[in-house]
Structure formats: C-alpha cells, structure tokens
Amino acid sequence: MDLSVVIVNWNSGTYLARLLTSLLPLKDELEEIWVVDNASSDSSLGGLENTPGVQILSLPENQGFAGGANEGISRSSSAFILLFNPDVEVLPDSVRKLYQEMKKRPRAAIVCGALEDPEGKSQSAFQLRPFPSWKSVLSDALFIDELMPGLGSGSLRRKSNAVGGSSSRGVRKLDSEQPAAAAWLLRKEAWKELGGFDTRFYPAWFEDVDYCKRLQGCGWQIFYFPDLPMIHRGGLALETLSYAGFVGIFYQNLLRYLKKHHARLYPLLWLPVQTGMWIRRLLKSR
C-alpha cells in the first residue's frame, strides 16, 4: 500500500505502545510510521528509539495537534496518510479496506471507519458532529443542550464516553457533518492543496472542524464507513488538562473558528460564548 502512518503524541503514557503494537500485522504493507512527539514530559517514547519501521520526530516544543500533524505529513513519502491520536488501536482489515475504498474515489480527501470503545460500543455521538451554526453555538453557550436537550441544536463538545445508536450499514458521504480526527485516512494531495491544518487552532480542538470545512469549499469529499471499526479510548488530552484549561482552549478555538468561517455572526456570538465559558468555569470551581 502507498500508505504511511502519522501519530501525533503528547504525554500518552502506554497508549502509544498499544497503537504501535496494533500496527504490527501491517508492518510489511506500510511505507513508514512517523511518531511526532510534541515535547512530551512523560515516558511514552521509552524504548521506541530502536523500533524497526518507526521514525520518531521529537519537537522541541508543543506545536499542538495541527502543527504536529503537519510536521509528520510533510515528511511522509506516501500519497495516503493514516493520521492517528495515540489512544487508538487499529484493526488491520479495517485499514486495508479503507485504503481500497479511498483508491476507488479520486475526490475523497478523508475516509474513516467507525470509532468504538474497547467494549465494542459505538462512539458515533462523539465521532460525528454537524458543522457549527449560530443555533448550535447559542444552544451550547446558553446551556440549552444541557437544560432542554429536546430544544437544542446538538452539542458542540465531543464527549469521549458518548455512545451513539447503531450505525447504518454501508458508506456515508458526509456533507454537513465532520468526523473527529482521531483516526483519518487522508489524501496527501488534498492536504497540500489546503496548505495543511491551520496551526492557529492550538493546541487542539476545532483544527479538524476547520480542515473539513475548507475541504467542503474546495470540492473534496469525506466518506464514513460504519462497518470498518477502529478502537478508540478517548479523553486522553483531558487527562492532562484541568477542566478550566480545557474549557478555555475549547471556547477560544470555537471563537477562532467562528471568526474565520462566520465573520458576520462572530460579533453577535462572541459575548454568549465568552459568558458560557466563564459560567462553566465558575460552576466547576464550586
């Protein structure tokens, strides 16, 4: 396969080794495996320096998910890239079939399988989200989703333990939804055309939403295959961040996304988003 792996690592503990172990059945079919380490302070890279087929790029400072992904993808030699968070474990047959599906579709920029937790429960409620709209932003900022879920427009925040209903069988072309970037098969040509991920979405959150939104504007396509699963634990970054830290990063990047893609609505949405962020911080502190 004309396929390289890029893993963006930051203080992932033992998860990274598990992902690399799950890739072993594919070692003779992959071109290369890049581990891009965002200046981790833990021992997640321990013992990997001499692992056959694994190339480690240790960044001197944390460039965030977008920056780390760009560094790894730019160094890869393949036309197609498997981009992973370290808390994923692959099922080799899913990788092979996703690659075949990508090759069939010349305008496919992303194909992905269904994320499942280690017990096999669907994470579709985490994985798939509509693009942010003024209704969904206000529903989230004003707590409508939490207080009156029937009236809300869908939560903006992906929850690592969210479990969706049964996925429909067969392929889905995603036009109004975007899949979380925990496990994507990317076409490098599309990544180059877009100029990579926008590193202003730092250190994480909304870089994948922005990427898919830009793809949509360039005529590229995204496909989701519910019958080709990947195992995903989720919540890894949150384990190393305080709740206040997460909320601050999440909502500042939401505002960055709105300013970039909804410039006219941005001034109207700025205050509700900021207010919701500070109320969440205050409630959590108490």
C-alpha positions in Angstrom: 0.0 0.0 0.0 1.2 3.5 -0.8 0.4 4.4 2.8 2.2 6.0 5.7 1.2 6.4 9.4 1.5 9.7 11.3 0.8 9.6 15.0 0.7 12.9 17.0 1.9 12.1 20.5 1.7 14.2 23.7 2.1 12.5 27.1 0.2 9.5 26.0 1.6 7.1 28.6 1.2 3.4 27.5 -1.4 4.2 24.8 1.2 4.9 22.1 2.9 1.5 22.6 -0.6 -0.2 22.3 -1.2 1.6 19.0 2.2 0.6 17.6 1.6 -3.0 18.6 -1.8 -3.0 16.8 0.0 -1.9 13.7 2.4 -4.8 13.7 0.3 -7.0 11.4 0.5 -4.2 8.8 4.3 -3.6 9.0 5.1 -5.2 5.7 2.3 -3.3 3.9 3.0 0.2 5.3 5.6 2.6 3.8 6.6 4.1 7.2 5.4 5.0 10.6 6.1 8.5 12.0 5.6 9.3 15.6 5.6 13.1 16.1 6.2 13.9 19.7 5.0 17.3 21.0 7.7 17.8 23.7 6.2 15.1 25.9 7.3 15.1 29.6 6.3 11.5 30.3 7.9 8.2 29.3 5.6 7.5 26.3 8.6 7.3 23.9 10.5 5.0 26.2 12.0 2.0 24.3 10.8 3.2 20.9 14.0 4.7 19.6 15.2 1.4 18.0 11.8 0.0 17.0 12.0 -1.2 13.4 10.0 0.8 10.9 9.2 3.6 13.4 10.6 7.0 12.9 10.4 9.5 15.8 10.3 13.2 15.3 10.8 14.9 18.7 9.7 18.5 18.5 11.5 20.9 20.9 8.2 22.5 21.9 4.5 21.5 21.7 3.2 22.6 18.3 -0.3 21.3 19.0 -2.2 18.6 17.1 -2.3 20.7 13.9 1.4 21.6 13.9 2.4 18.0 14.8 0.3 16.5 12.1 1.7 19.0 9.5 5.2 18.1 10.5 4.6 14.4 10.2 2.6 14.5 6.9 5.1 16.8 5.3 7.9 14.2 5.9 5.9 11.2 4.8 6.7 9.7 1.4 3.2 8.3 0.6 0.2 9.5 -1.3 -2.0 8.5 1.5 -1.7 9.0 5.3 -3.2 7.3 8.3 -3.4 10.1 10.9 -3.9 8.9 14.5 -4.3 10.0 18.0 -2.3 7.7 20.2 -5.3 6.4 22.1 -6.5 4.4 19.0 -5.9 0.7 18.2 -6.3 -0.4 14.6 -8.0 -3.4 13.2 -5.8 -4.4 10.2 -8.6 -5.5 8.0 -10.4 -2.1 8.5 -7.2 -0.3 7.4 -6.9 -2.4 4.2 -10.5 -1.9 3.3 -10.4 1.8 4.0 -7.4 2.1 1.7 -9.2 0.2 -1.1 -12.2 2.5 -0.7 -10.1 5.6 -0.8 -8.4 4.4 -4.0 -11.8 4.0 -5.7 -12.8 7.6 -5.0 -10.4 10.2 -6.6 -12.1 13.1 -4.9 -12.1 11.6 -1.5 -9.9 13.6 0.9 -10.8 11.7 4.0 -12.2 8.2 4.6 -12.7 6.9 8.1 -14.2 4.0 9.9 -16.5 3.9 12.9 -14.9 4.6 16.3 -15.8 2.1 19.0 -14.7 1.9 22.7 -12.8 -1.2 23.9 -16.0 -2.9 24.7 -17.3 -2.5 21.1 -19.8 0.2 21.8 -20.3 2.8 19.1 -18.8 6.3 19.6 -20.8 7.9 16.8 -22.2 10.5 19.2 -18.5 11.5 19.8 -17.2 11.0 16.3 -19.7 12.7 14.1 -20.9 16.3 14.5 -22.7 18.8 12.3 -20.6 21.9 11.4 -21.2 24.7 14.0 -24.1 27.0 13.2 -25.3 30.0 15.1 -28.1 27.9 16.5 -25.8 25.2 17.8 -23.4 27.7 19.2 -26.1 29.5 21.1 -27.6 26.2 22.3 -24.3 25.3 23.8 -23.3 28.7 25.1 -26.7 29.3 26.8 -26.9 25.7 28.3 -30.0 24.8 26.2 -28.4 21.5 25.3 -28.0 20.6 28.9 -31.2 22.0 30.3 -33.6 21.3 27.5 -32.0 18.7 25.2 -35.1 18.4 23.1 -34.9 22.0 22.1 -31.1 22.1 21.5 -29.3 22.0 18.2 -26.7 19.4 19.1 -23.8 19.7 21.4 -20.6 21.3 20.0 -18.4 19.4 22.6 -17.4 15.9 21.8 -17.7 13.6 24.8 -15.2 10.8 24.9 -17.7 8.4 26.7 -20.7 9.3 24.5 -22.3 6.3 22.9 -24.4 6.6 19.8 -27.0 4.4 18.4 -26.5 1.7 15.9 -24.7 2.9 12.8 -26.4 2.3 9.4 -24.6 -0.2 7.2 -22.7 0.9 4.1 -20.9 4.0 3.1 -22.0 7.5 4.1 -20.8 10.6 2.2 -20.6 13.4 4.8 -21.8 16.7 3.5 -23.0 18.5 6.7 -21.1 16.5 9.3 -17.4 16.3 10.2 -15.7 13.3 11.8 -13.3 13.7 14.7 -9.7 13.4 13.6 -8.8 10.6 16.0 -8.4 8.2 13.0 -8.4 9.5 9.5 -7.1 8.2 6.2 -6.0 11.3 4.3 -5.2 12.0 0.7 -1.9 14.0 0.8 -2.8 15.8 -2.4 -5.8 17.4 -0.7 -3.8 18.2 2.4 -1.3 20.1 0.2 -4.0 21.9 -1.7 -5.4 23.2 1.6 -2.0 24.1 3.0 -2.3 21.6 5.8 -4.0 22.1 9.1 -4.4 25.6 10.5 -1.9 25.8 13.4 -3.8 28.7 15.0 -6.1 26.2 16.4 -3.7 25.5 19.3 -3.1 23.1 21.0 -6.2 21.2 20.0 -9.9 21.3 19.1 -11.5 22.7 16.0 -8.5 22.2 13.8 -10.3 19.1 12.4 -13.6 21.0 12.0 -11.8 23.8 10.2 -10.0 21.3 7.9 -13.2 19.6 6.9 -15.0 23.0 6.3 -12.2 24.0 4.0 -12.3 20.7 2.2 -16.0 21.2 1.6 -15.3 24.6 0.0 -12.8 23.1 -2.4 -15.0 20.3 -3.7 -13.2 17.4 -1.9 -15.3 14.7 -0.3 -15.4 12.9 3.1 -16.6 9.3 3.5 -17.6 7.4 6.6 -17.7 3.6 6.7 -19.7 2.4 9.8 -18.7 -1.3 9.1 -15.0 -0.7 9.3 -14.3 0.0 13.0 -11.3 1.3 14.9 -10.9 1.1 18.7 -10.7 4.4 20.5 -10.5 5.1 24.2 -10.9 8.9 24.1 -10.3 11.7 26.6 -6.5 11.4 26.6 -5.8 15.1 26.4 -8.3 15.9 29.1 -6.5 13.6 31.5 -3.5 16.0 31.4 -5.5 19.3 31.4 -7.6 20.8 34.1 -11.3 21.4 33.4 -10.7 25.2 33.3 -7.8 24.7 30.9 -9.9 22.6 28.6 -12.9 25.0 28.6 -10.7 27.9 27.9 -8.9 26.3 25.0 -12.1 24.8 23.5 -14.1 28.0 23.5 -11.3 30.3 22.4 -10.8 27.9 19.4 -14.6 27.9 18.8 -14.4 31.7 18.6 -11.4 31.5 16.2 -13.4 29.1 14.0 -16.4 31.5 14.0 -14.3 34.5 13.2 -12.8 32.6 10.2 -15.9 31.0 8.8 -18.8 33.1 10.1 -17.3 36.6 10.2 -20.7 38.4 10.1 -22.1 36.4 13.0 -18.9 36.5 15.1 -19.6 39.8 16.8 -23.0 38.6 17.9 -21.8 35.3 19.1 -18.7 36.5 20.9 -20.4 37.6 24.2 -22.6 34.4 24.6 -19.6 32.2 24.0 -17.4 34.0 26.5 -20.3 34.1 29.0 -20.9 30.4 28.7 -17.2 29.7 29.1 -16.9 31.7 32.3 -20.1 30.3 33.8 -18.8 26.8 33.3 -15.5 27.6 34.9 -17.3 29.2 37.9 -19.7 26.3 38.3 -16.9 23.8 38.2 -14.8 25.7 40.7 -17.7 25.4 43.2 
